[in-house]
Amino acid sequence: MNVTRIEVGLKPGLPDPRGAALCARLRAAGLTGLTGVEGRDLYFLAGEALQQADVARIAERLLVDPVEQRVAEPGAWHRVEVAPLPGVTDSAGENLLEAAHALGVTRLEYAGTGRAWVLHGQVSLEALAPIASELLGNPVVESIRVDGPVPAPFAIGQPADPTVEVEPIRGLDAEGLRALGARRRLALDAQELAAIQAHYQALDRDPTDAELEMLAQTWSEHCVHKTFKARIHLTEAGKPPEVVDGLFNQYIKAATLKADSPWLQSVFVDNAGVVAFDDALDLAFKVETHNHPSAVDPFGGANTGVGGVIRDVMGVSARPIACTDVLCFGPADTDPARLPAGVLHPARIAEGVIAGVGDYGNKMGIPTVDGAILYDPDYRANPWSSAAASGWRPAGRTPRPRVGDRVIVIGGHTGRDGLRGATFSSMEMGADTASKAGSSVQIGHPIHQKQVLEVVMEARDQRLYTAITDCGAGGLSSAVGEMAAELGPRSICATSPQVSGPATLGDLAERGPGADGARRPARPPRRAARPVPAARGLPGGSGPLHRGRAPGPALRHGASGRSLDGFPARRHPAAQPRRHLDAAGVADGSARIDGPAWGSAGAAGHPGHRLQGGRHPHL
């Protein structure tokens, strides 16, 4: 298949803010002889029947602004080209393909994007090459070429492979279990791996790779919050020993429940906290961190962190209206020689995180209304990147799933990026984290999320769904299980049928959501006037879920997400194996910080939106 490449740059004489900013960064990084940088956009078009007239029409109507841009030639200067690796999410390429089809150019089958930097001056190629990988792209998820064309970022489809990988875990000794955990980056300790081994020994079979990965993400620090739930034995001079029954239980949650205010509609039990504003409106709030992802990929980590909190507000059927953030970095003037190996410079982290925070909300039309930044040497290796979002919804609109509901997933495609995000963000960072786990940072897609938002709001107002949650770090195993947890499902999904053509809201109204295809009558809104008592369960998951009712609608929305303030108190798809694991001795640890009681709580992954829809990033 022939690939047509189009390079678009500014007309001569016009200022180039992108190029000027990069020029300053390259000079600060020690690249000498540089007199200027020109930024250009790359586009890749392909199709078996694509004609030159099609290409010309796409370029004229979609790619080139005739006022300030032109189709450019490569030129003789040094240049660096960057594009996503095949299979990595290319949101701009996806939008280009959709726009071309809307324009009537249906012969276009593949579209991809990239960027090129043309460097003017007497620049040393030997000095440029290492800087290109450091400042101009992320080699874990991007192709980077110096003085050469970058390959098209297409991921050509291939037939499904029926092979199921089985991990022979039953006969492994302690060292073998440790090696398995390291190889698959499961983020599980020796006791947890031994408990999983004992479970499959009792079943007289070995786990599949999918089963093992589901258990790993379910029990990850990211999803189950072991540190927040662990019992802490505290000894201070001159004071009697004290046992803290979990930081979350004893301090964070207890303070809220003690207030017992009637305006607390939903706390610690769903994707976002909900409070009553007046008789007509509820307000939803969510905050979460994306520290590890922002350390590895500053822009992408912060970008999807914002997308996650926006998604969580959508996951309680609320319309997001504002974002905020608190960011902590190492000093911008930190001596590079004082940084640990493999750590990005704080100035680069700060630049990427700040840009990532603003970018996601801007593309969805949601303003970042305020924020705070702190600089301290303790944040040199790992920044603090927390984002928050707020939104409104009709008062008391808390839907619940019902037996017979169908699960509908809506949103963008799943790429190779974002895989194992829950376990990656639960591990200690080292010099090799970026090279081994850089692709675990998901690439956000705010345009698709904006489209999903409008569908969810319309479906909410027409009462077309009975429950909703998002698909986050825990993937479908988490998201579907959270919605159906209180209905006691024994299996979640047997087949994934292909659907021909896009479904409209009218289609949804006609088809379901009932399993028999009949439309369900609308229920009057229900209003919970008080917080759920602490006795209803212990926290243990990555996003709040309704205790005693459903987490959200049977629709689903996507994008990747991380959660700090939500701790679901429900069983998940992995709840059945967990019961066996409790008997294997996982419930309590003997260390000074004890492990959580797995059987009493714990959800996998980040709850989310289900008009079921969305990207399922970490499946």
C-alpha positions as CSV (number, residue, x, y, z in Angstrom):
1,M,0.0,0.0,0.0
2,N,1.4,3.4,-1.0
3,V,1.8,6.0,1.7
4,T,1.5,9.7,0.8
5,R,3.4,12.0,3.2
6,I,2.5,15.7,3.6
7,E,4.7,18.2,5.5
8,V,3.0,21.4,6.6
9,G,4.9,24.5,7.9
10,L,4.5,28.2,8.4
11,K,4.9,30.6,5.5
12,P,8.3,32.4,5.4
13,G,8.6,35.4,7.7
14,L,5.9,34.4,10.1
15,P,6.8,33.9,13.8
16,D,7.1,30.3,15.0
17,P,6.4,30.1,18.7
18,R,6.8,26.3,18.8
19,G,10.2,26.5,17.1
20,A,11.4,29.4,19.3
21,A,10.4,27.6,22.5
22,L,12.2,24.4,21.4
23,C,15.3,26.4,20.3
24,A,15.6,27.8,23.8
25,R,15.3,24.3,25.4
26,L,17.9,22.9,23.0
27,R,20.4,25.7,23.8
28,A,19.8,25.2,27.5
29,A,20.5,21.5,27.0
30,G,24.0,22.4,25.6
31,L,23.4,22.2,21.8
32,T,25.7,24.7,20.3
33,G,25.7,26.4,16.9
34,L,21.9,26.5,16.8
35,T,20.5,29.7,15.2
36,G,16.8,28.7,15.0
37,V,14.2,25.9,14.9
38,E,11.2,25.5,12.6
39,G,8.3,23.3,13.7
40,R,6.4,21.4,11.1
41,D,3.5,19.0,11.1
42,L,3.6,15.6,9.3
43,Y,0.6,13.7,7.9
44,F,0.6,10.2,6.4
45,L,-2.3,9.1,4.2
46,A,-2.9,5.6,2.7
47,G,-5.5,3.6,0.9
48,E,-5.6,1.0,-1.8
49,A,-7.8,3.1,-4.1
50,L,-6.7,6.6,-2.8
51,Q,-6.1,9.0,-5.6
52,Q,-4.0,12.1,-5.9
53,A,-7.1,14.2,-6.2
54,D,-8.2,12.8,-2.8
55,V,-4.9,13.8,-1.3
56,A,-5.1,17.3,-2.7
57,R,-8.6,17.8,-1.3
58,I,-7.6,16.6,2.1
59,A,-4.6,18.8,2.2
60,E,-6.5,21.9,1.0
61,R,-9.6,21.4,3.2
62,L,-8.2,19.8,6.4
63,L,-4.4,20.2,6.7
64,V,-3.2,23.6,5.4
65,D,-4.4,27.0,6.7
66,P,-4.0,29.2,3.6
67,V,-3.5,32.3,5.6
68,E,-0.3,31.2,7.4
69,Q,0.7,27.7,6.3
70,R,2.1,26.0,3.2
71,V,3.1,22.5,2.1
72,A,6.8,22.5,2.8
73,E,9.8,20.7,1.3
74,P,12.2,18.9,3.6
75,G,15.2,21.1,2.9
76,A,19.0,20.6,3.6
77,W,19.2,21.5,7.3
78,H,19.5,18.9,10.1
79,R,16.0,17.7,11.1
80,V,14.4,15.5,13.6
81,E,11.1,13.7,12.9
82,V,8.9,12.1,15.5
83,A,5.7,9.9,15.1
84,P,3.8,7.4,17.3
85,L,5.0,3.8,17.0
86,P,2.5,1.6,15.2
87,G,-0.4,0.6,17.5
88,V,0.2,3.5,19.9
89,T,-2.8,5.9,20.1
90,D,-2.7,8.6,17.5
91,S,-5.7,10.7,18.4
92,A,-5.0,13.4,15.7
93,G,-4.7,10.6,13.1
94,E,-8.0,9.1,14.1
95,N,-9.7,12.5,13.9
96,L,-8.1,13.1,10.5
97,L,-9.5,9.9,9.2
98,E,-13.0,10.7,10.5
99,A,-12.8,14.2,9.0
100,A,-11.7,12.9,5.6
101,H,-14.6,10.5,5.5
102,A,-17.0,13.3,6.5
103,L,-15.6,15.3,3.6
104,G,-16.5,12.4,1.3
105,V,-13.0,11.0,0.8
106,T,-13.9,7.5,1.8
107,R,-11.0,5.9,-0.1
108,L,-8.7,7.0,2.7
109,E,-8.1,3.9,4.9
110,Y,-5.3,4.9,7.2
111,A,-4.2,8.3,8.5
112,G,-1.4,9.2,10.9
113,T,0.4,12.2,12.2
114,G,3.8,13.3,13.4
115,R,6.0,16.3,13.8
116,A,9.3,17.5,12.3
117,W,11.8,20.0,13.7
118,V,14.1,21.7,11.2
119,L,17.3,22.9,12.9
120,H,19.1,25.9,11.4
121,G,22.8,26.6,12.1
122,Q,26.0,24.7,12.5
123,V,24.7,21.8,14.7
124,S,26.8,18.8,15.5
125,L,25.0,15.5,14.5
126,E,26.8,13.7,17.4
127,A,25.5,16.2,19.9
128,L,22.0,16.2,18.4
129,A,21.3,12.5,18.4
130,P,21.2,11.9,22.2
131,I,19.3,15.2,22.8
132,A,16.7,14.2,20.3
133,S,15.7,11.2,22.3
134,E,15.8,13.2,25.5
135,L,13.9,16.4,24.5
136,L,12.1,15.8,21.2
137,G,10.3,12.5,21.8
138,N,9.7,9.4,23.9
139,P,11.4,6.4,22.3
140,V,9.2,4.0,24.3
141,V,6.1,5.1,22.4
142,E,7.4,7.1,19.5
143,S,9.7,6.6,16.5
144,I,12.5,9.2,16.4
145,R,14.6,9.8,13.3
146,V,17.5,12.3,12.9
147,D,18.1,13.3,9.3
148,G,15.9,10.5,8.0
149,P,12.2,10.0,7.4
150,V,10.1,8.6,10.2
151,P,8.0,5.6,9.3
152,A,4.2,6.0,9.0
153,P,2.5,5.2,12.3
154,F,-0.1,2.9,10.9
155,A,-1.1,-0.3,12.7
156,I,-2.3,-2.6,10.0
157,G,-4.9,-5.0,11.3
158,Q,-4.4,-8.7,11.4
159,P,-6.6,-11.7,12.1
160,A,-7.4,-12.6,15.7
161,D,-5.0,-15.1,17.2
162,P,-6.8,-17.8,19.2
163,T,-3.7,-18.7,21.2
164,V,-4.2,-18.5,25.0
165,E,-1.0,-18.1,27.0
166,V,-0.9,-20.2,30.2
167,E,1.6,-19.4,33.0
168,P,2.9,-22.6,34.7
169,I,2.7,-21.3,38.3
170,R,1.8,-24.3,40.3
171,G,5.3,-25.9,40.4
172,L,7.4,-22.8,41.0
173,D,9.5,-22.4,44.1
174,A,9.9,-19.0,45.9
175,E,12.6,-17.8,43.5
176,G,10.5,-18.9,40.5
177,L,7.5,-16.9,41.8
178,R,9.7,-13.9,42.3
179,A,11.0,-14.2,38.8
180,L,7.5,-14.5,37.4
181,G,6.4,-11.3,39.2
182,A,9.4,-9.4,37.9
183,R,9.1,-10.6,34.3
184,R,5.4,-9.7,34.1
185,R,5.8,-6.6,36.4
186,L,2.9,-7.8,38.5
187,A,3.7,-5.5,41.5
188,L,2.8,-8.4,43.9
189,D,4.9,-9.4,46.9
190,A,6.0,-12.9,47.8
191,Q,2.9,-13.6,50.1
192,E,0.5,-12.5,47.4
193,L,2.2,-14.6,44.7
194,A,2.2,-17.6,47.0
195,A,-1.5,-17.2,47.7
196,I,-2.3,-17.1,43.9
197,Q,-0.2,-20.2,43.5
198,A,-2.1,-22.0,46.2
199,H,-5.4,-21.1,44.7
200,Y,-4.5,-22.6,41.3
201,Q,-3.0,-25.6,42.9
202,A,-6.4,-26.2,44.5
203,L,-8.0,-25.8,41.1
204,D,-5.5,-28.2,39.6
205,R,-4.7,-25.9,36.7
206,D,-2.5,-23.0,35.9
207,P,-3.8,-19.4,35.2
208,T,-4.0,-17.8,31.9
209,D,-2.1,-14.6,31.3
210,A,-5.3,-12.6,31.4
211,E,-6.3,-14.1,34.8
212,L,-2.9,-13.4,36.3
213,E,-2.9,-9.8,35.0
214,M,-6.4,-9.3,36.4
215,L,-5.4,-10.4,39.8
216,A,-2.3,-8.2,39.6
217,Q,-4.2,-5.1,38.8
218,T,-6.9,-5.9,41.3
219,W,-4.4,-6.2,44.1
220,S,-2.1,-3.4,43.0
221,E,-1.4,-0.5,45.3
222,H,-2.9,1.7,42.6
223,C,-6.3,-0.1,42.8
224,V,-6.6,-1.5,46.3
225,H,-4.6,1.2,48.2
226,K,-2.8,-1.1,50.6
227,T,-0.9,1.7,52.2
228,F,-4.0,3.7,53.0
229,K,-5.8,0.5,54.4
230,A,-2.9,-1.1,56.2
231,R,-2.8,-1.2,60.0
232,I,0.1,0.8,61.4
233,H,1.8,0.1,64.7
234,L,2.9,3.5,65.9
235,T,5.4,4.0,68.7
236,E,6.4,7.5,69.9
237,A,8.7,8.4,72.8
238,G,6.8,9.0,76.0
239,K,3.5,7.7,74.5
240,P,1.8,4.3,74.7
241,P,1.9,2.2,71.5
242,E,-1.0,2.9,69.2
243,V,-2.5,0.9,66.4
244,V,-3.9,3.0,63.5
245,D,-6.6,1.0,61.7
246,G,-5.8,2.4,58.3
247,L,-5.1,6.0,57.5
248,F,-8.2,6.2,55.3
249,N,-10.6,4.5,57.7
250,Q,-9.5,6.2,60.9
251,Y,-8.8,9.7,59.7
252,I,-10.0,10.6,56.2
253,K,-13.3,8.7,56.0
254,A,-14.1,8.9,59.7
255,A,-14.0,12.7,59.7
256,T,-16.5,12.9,56.8
257,L,-18.9,10.3,58.2
258,K,-18.8,12.0,61.6
259,A,-20.2,15.2,60.0
260,D,-23.3,13.2,58.9
261,S,-24.6,16.2,57.0
262,P,-27.8,15.8,55.0
263,W,-26.2,17.5,52.0
264,L,-23.7,14.7,51.6
265,Q,-25.3,12.7,48.8
266,S,-22.6,10.2,48.0
267,V,-19.2,9.9,49.6
268,F,-16.5,7.2,49.2
269,V,-18.9,5.1,47.3
270,D,-18.8,6.2,43.6
271,N,-16.5,7.6,40.9
272,A,-16.8,11.1,42.4
273,G,-18.2,12.5,45.6
274,V,-21.6,14.2,45.3
275,V,-23.1,16.9,47.5
276,A,-26.4,18.7,47.3
277,F,-26.3,22.3,46.0
278,D,-30.0,23.0,46.1
279,D,-33.3,21.2,45.5
280,A,-32.6,21.1,41.7
281,L,-28.8,20.4,41.4
282,D,-26.1,18.2,42.9
283,L,-22.4,19.0,42.6
284,A,-19.8,16.3,42.0
285,F,-16.1,16.6,42.9
286,K,-13.1,14.3,42.2
287,V,-9.3,14.6,42.8
288,E,-6.6,12.1,42.0
289,T,-2.9,11.9,41.4
290,H,-0.8,10.8,38.4
291,N,2.7,11.0,40.0
292,H,4.5,8.0,38.4
293,P,3.0,8.6,34.9
294,S,4.0,12.2,35.1
295,A,7.6,11.4,36.0
296,V,7.9,9.1,33.0
297,D,5.9,11.0,30.4
298,P,5.2,14.5,31.9
299,F,2.7,15.7,29.3
300,G,0.9,12.3,28.8
301,G,0.8,11.5,32.5
302,A,-0.7,14.8,33.5
303,N,-2.9,14.9,30.4
304,T,-4.6,11.6,31.2
305,G,-4.8,12.5,34.9
306,V,-7.0,15.4,34.0
307,G,-8.9,13.2,31.6
308,G,-9.4,10.7,34.5
309,V,-11.0,13.2,36.9
310,I,-13.2,14.6,34.2
311,R,-14.3,11.0,33.3
312,D,-15.1,10.3,37.0
313,V,-17.4,13.3,37.2
314,M,-19.1,11.9,34.1
315,G,-19.2,8.6,35.9
316,V,-21.8,10.0,38.3
317,S,-23.9,11.4,35.4
318,A,-22.6,14.9,36.0
319,R,-21.5,17.5,33.4
320,P,-17.9,18.6,34.2
321,I,-17.6,22.4,34.4
322,A,-14.1,23.2,35.9
323,C,-10.7,21.7,36.6
324,T,-8.0,22.6,39.1
325,D,-4.6,21.2,40.1
326,V,-1.8,21.1,42.7
327,L,1.6,20.4,41.3
328,C,4.9,19.9,43.1
329,F,8.3,19.7,41.3
330,G,12.0,19.8,42.0
331,P,13.7,23.2,41.6
332,A,14.0,24.3,38.0
333,D,17.7,25.1,38.5
334,T,18.6,21.6,39.8
335,D,22.1,20.6,38.7
336,P,21.6,17.6,36.3
337,A,24.6,15.9,37.9
338,R,22.6,15.6,41.1
339,L,19.7,13.7,39.5
340,P,19.4,9.9,39.9
341,A,20.0,7.9,36.7
342,G,17.0,7.7,34.4
343,V,15.3,10.7,35.9
344,L,14.0,13.6,33.8
345,H,15.1,17.1,34.7
346,P,12.6,18.9,36.9
347,A,12.3,21.7,34.4
348,R,11.3,19.3,31.7
349,I,8.8,17.6,34.0
350,A,7.3,20.9,35.0
351,E,7.0,22.1,31.4
352,G,5.3,18.9,30.3
353,V,3.0,18.5,33.3
354,I,1.7,22.1,33.1
355,A,1.1,21.8,29.4
356,G,-0.6,18.5,29.8
357,V,-3.0,19.8,32.5
358,G,-4.1,22.7,30.4
359,D,-4.4,20.8,27.1
360,Y,-7.0,18.2,28.1
361,G,-9.5,20.5,29.6
362,N,-9.1,23.1,26.8
363,K,-9.9,20.5,24.1
364,M,-13.0,19.5,25.9
365,G,-14.1,23.1,26.6
366,I,-13.5,22.8,30.4
367,P,-11.5,25.6,31.9
368,T,-8.7,25.1,34.5
369,V,-9.9,27.8,36.9
370,D,-7.1,27.8,39.5
371,G,-4.2,25.8,40.8
372,A,-1.0,25.8,42.9
373,I,2.7,24.9,42.2
374,L,5.3,24.1,44.8
375,Y,9.0,23.6,44.3
376,D,11.0,21.4,46.7
377,P,14.2,19.2,46.3
378,D,12.2,16.2,47.5
379,Y,10.2,16.2,44.3
380,R,13.3,15.9,42.0
381,A,12.8,12.3,41.1
382,N,9.0,11.9,41.4
383,P,6.7,14.9,41.1
384,W,3.3,15.4,42.7
385,S,0.8,15.8,40.0
386,S,-2.8,16.0,41.3
387,A,-5.8,17.1,39.3
388,A,-9.4,17.8,40.2
389,A,-12.7,18.3,38.4
390,S,-16.1,19.4,39.4
391,G,-19.5,19.2,37.7
392,W,-23.3,19.4,38.2
393,R,-26.2,17.0,37.7
394,P,-29.9,16.9,38.4
395,A,-30.5,16.4,42.1
396,G,-30.7,12.8,43.2
397,R,-29.9,11.2,39.9
398,T,-28.2,8.0,41.1
399,P,-29.2,5.1,38.8
400,R,-28.7,1.4,39.7
401,P,-28.1,-1.7,37.5
402,R,-30.7,-4.4,37.2
403,V,-30.7,-8.0,36.3
404,G,-30.9,-8.4,32.6
405,D,-29.1,-5.1,31.8
406,R,-26.8,-5.2,28.8
407,V,-23.4,-3.6,29.0
408,I,-22.6,-1.1,26.3
409,V,-19.0,0.2,25.9
410,I,-18.5,3.5,24.1
411,G,-15.5,5.6,23.4
412,G,-12.2,5.5,21.5
413,H,-10.0,2.6,20.4
414,T,-7.6,0.9,22.7
415,G,-4.0,1.3,21.7
416,R,-0.8,-0.4,22.8
417,D,-0.2,2.5,25.2
418,G,-1.6,2.3,28.8
419,L,-1.2,-1.4,29.2
420,R,-0.3,-2.5,32.8
421,G,-0.9,1.1,34.0
422,A,-2.2,-0.1,37.4
423,T,0.7,-2.3,38.2
424,F,3.3,0.1,36.8
425,S,2.1,3.0,39.0
426,S,2.2,0.7,42.0
427,M,5.9,-0.1,41.7
428,E,9.0,1.7,43.0
429,M,10.6,3.8,40.3
430,G,14.2,3.1,39.2
431,A,16.6,4.0,36.5
432,D,15.0,1.6,34.1
433,T,11.4,2.6,34.8
434,A,11.0,4.7,31.6
435,S,12.5,2.1,29.3
436,K,10.5,-0.8,30.8
437,A,7.2,0.9,31.6
438,G,7.1,4.1,29.6
439,S,4.3,2.6,27.4
440,S,2.1,2.0,30.4
441,V,1.3,5.7,30.4
442,Q,-1.9,6.1,28.3
443,I,-2.2,8.6,25.6
444,G,-5.4,10.6,26.1
445,H,-8.1,11.4,23.6
446,P,-10.0,14.5,24.8
447,I,-11.9,14.9,21.5
448,H,-13.4,11.4,21.8
449,Q,-14.1,12.1,25.5
450,K,-16.0,15.3,24.6
451,Q,-18.1,13.2,22.2
452,V,-18.8,10.6,24.8
453,L,-19.7,13.4,27.3
454,E,-22.4,14.7,25.1
455,V,-23.8,11.2,24.5
456,V,-23.8,10.5,28.2
457,M,-25.6,13.7,29.0
458,E,-28.3,13.2,26.4
459,A,-28.7,9.5,27.4
460,R,-29.0,10.6,31.1
461,D,-31.7,13.1,30.3
462,Q,-33.6,10.6,28.3
463,R,-33.1,7.9,31.0
464,L,-31.7,5.4,28.6
465,Y,-29.3,3.7,31.0
466,T,-29.6,2.2,34.5
467,A,-26.0,2.4,35.6
468,I,-22.7,4.0,34.6
469,T,-19.0,3.8,35.4
470,D,-15.8,4.4,33.6
471,C,-13.2,2.0,32.3
472,G,-9.9,3.0,33.9
473,A,-6.7,1.3,35.1
474,G,-8.5,-1.9,36.0
475,G,-9.9,-2.4,32.5
476,L,-13.1,-4.2,31.7
477,S,-12.6,-6.8,34.4
478,S,-12.9,-4.0,36.9
479,A,-15.4,-1.8,35.3
480,V,-18.1,-4.4,34.4
481,G,-17.6,-6.1,37.7
482,E,-18.1,-2.9,39.7
483,M,-21.5,-2.3,38.0
484,A,-22.7,-5.8,38.4
485,A,-21.1,-6.6,41.8
486,E,-24.2,-6.5,43.9
487,L,-26.1,-8.6,41.4
488,G,-23.7,-11.5,42.0
489,P,-22.5,-12.4,38.5
490,R,-20.5,-15.6,38.1
491,S,-19.2,-14.6,34.6
492,I,-19.1,-11.3,32.9
493,C,-18.6,-11.8,29.2
494,A,-18.5,-14.8,26.8
495,T,-18.4,-13.2,23.4
496,S,-17.8,-9.8,21.9
497,P,-20.0,-9.6,18.8
498,Q,-19.3,-7.2,16.0
499,V,-21.9,-4.4,15.6
500,S,-22.4,-3.1,12.1
501,G,-22.8,0.7,11.9
502,P,-22.9,3.2,14.7
503,A,-25.7,3.1,17.2
504,T,-27.7,6.3,17.8
505,L,-29.5,7.4,21.0
506,G,-32.7,6.4,19.2
507,D,-31.2,2.9,18.7
508,L,-30.4,2.6,22.4
509,A,-33.9,3.7,23.3
510,E,-35.4,1.0,21.0
511,R,-33.0,-1.8,21.9
512,G,-32.7,-1.6,25.6
513,P,-30.9,-1.5,28.0
514,G,-32.9,-4.6,29.0
515,A,-31.5,-7.9,27.9
516,D,-34.8,-8.7,26.2
517,G,-34.4,-5.5,24.1
518,A,-37.5,-3.9,25.7
519,R,-37.2,-0.3,26.8
520,R,-37.5,0.1,30.5
521,P,-39.8,2.7,32.1
522,A,-38.1,5.7,33.6
523,R,-37.8,5.7,37.4
524,P,-38.2,8.8,39.5
525,P,-34.9,10.2,40.9
526,R,-33.8,8.9,44.2
527,R,-32.0,11.0,46.7
528,A,-29.7,9.7,49.4
529,A,-29.7,12.3,52.2
530,R,-27.0,10.9,54.4
531,P,-23.6,9.2,54.1
532,V,-23.4,5.4,54.3
533,P,-22.4,4.2,57.8
534,A,-18.9,3.0,58.2
535,A,-20.1,-0.4,59.3
536,R,-21.2,-1.2,55.7
537,G,-17.7,-2.2,54.7
538,L,-14.1,-1.3,54.5
539,P,-12.6,0.7,51.7
540,G,-10.5,-1.0,49.2
541,G,-10.4,0.0,45.6
542,S,-9.4,2.8,43.3
543,G,-12.6,4.7,42.9
544,P,-15.6,5.3,45.0
545,L,-18.6,3.0,44.5
546,H,-22.1,3.1,45.8
547,R,-22.3,0.9,48.8
548,G,-25.7,-0.7,49.0
549,R,-26.5,0.5,45.5
550,A,-24.9,0.6,42.1
551,P,-21.7,2.4,41.1
552,G,-23.3,3.9,38.0
553,P,-25.1,3.3,34.7
554,A,-24.9,0.4,32.3
555,L,-23.2,2.5,29.8
556,R,-19.5,3.0,29.8
557,H,-17.1,5.7,29.0
558,G,-13.4,5.6,28.7
559,A,-9.9,7.0,28.7
560,S,-7.5,6.0,31.2
561,G,-7.9,7.1,34.8
562,R,-6.2,7.1,38.1
563,S,-7.8,7.6,41.5
564,L,-6.7,8.7,44.9
565,D,-9.8,9.7,46.8
566,G,-12.1,6.8,45.9
567,F,-12.0,3.5,47.8
568,P,-14.7,1.2,46.6
569,A,-16.1,-1.2,49.2
570,R,-17.2,-4.0,46.9
571,R,-16.2,-7.3,45.5
572,H,-14.9,-7.3,42.0
573,P,-14.6,-9.9,39.2
574,A,-11.7,-11.3,41.2
575,A,-13.8,-11.7,44.4
576,Q,-14.3,-15.4,43.9
577,P,-10.6,-16.3,43.9
578,R,-10.1,-13.8,46.7
579,R,-12.2,-15.9,49.0
580,H,-9.8,-18.8,48.5
581,L,-6.9,-16.5,48.9
582,D,-8.1,-15.3,52.3
583,A,-7.8,-18.9,53.5
584,A,-4.2,-18.9,52.2
585,G,-3.2,-16.3,54.7
586,V,-3.3,-13.0,52.7
587,A,-5.7,-11.3,55.1
588,D,-3.1,-10.1,57.5
589,G,0.6,-9.5,57.3
590,S,3.1,-10.0,60.1
591,A,5.1,-6.9,59.4
592,R,4.8,-3.7,61.4
593,I,2.6,-2.4,58.6
594,D,0.0,-5.1,58.1
595,G,-1.6,-5.9,54.8
596,P,-5.3,-5.2,54.1
597,A,-8.1,-7.7,54.6
598,W,-8.6,-8.7,51.0
599,G,-11.9,-10.4,51.5
600,S,-13.6,-7.5,53.2
601,A,-13.2,-5.0,50.4
602,G,-11.3,-4.1,47.3
603,A,-12.2,-3.3,43.8
604,A,-9.9,-3.5,40.9
605,G,-9.0,-0.5,39.0
606,H,-10.6,2.8,38.5
607,P,-14.4,2.9,38.3
608,G,-15.7,4.7,35.3
609,H,-18.4,5.5,33.0
610,R,-20.6,3.2,31.4
611,L,-22.8,4.4,29.1
612,Q,-20.5,1.8,29.0
613,G,-18.3,3.5,26.8
614,G,-14.8,4.4,26.4
615,R,-11.3,3.3,25.9
616,H,-10.5,0.4,28.0
617,P,-6.8,1.3,28.4
618,H,-5.5,-1.2,30.9
619,L,-7.2,-4.4,30.0
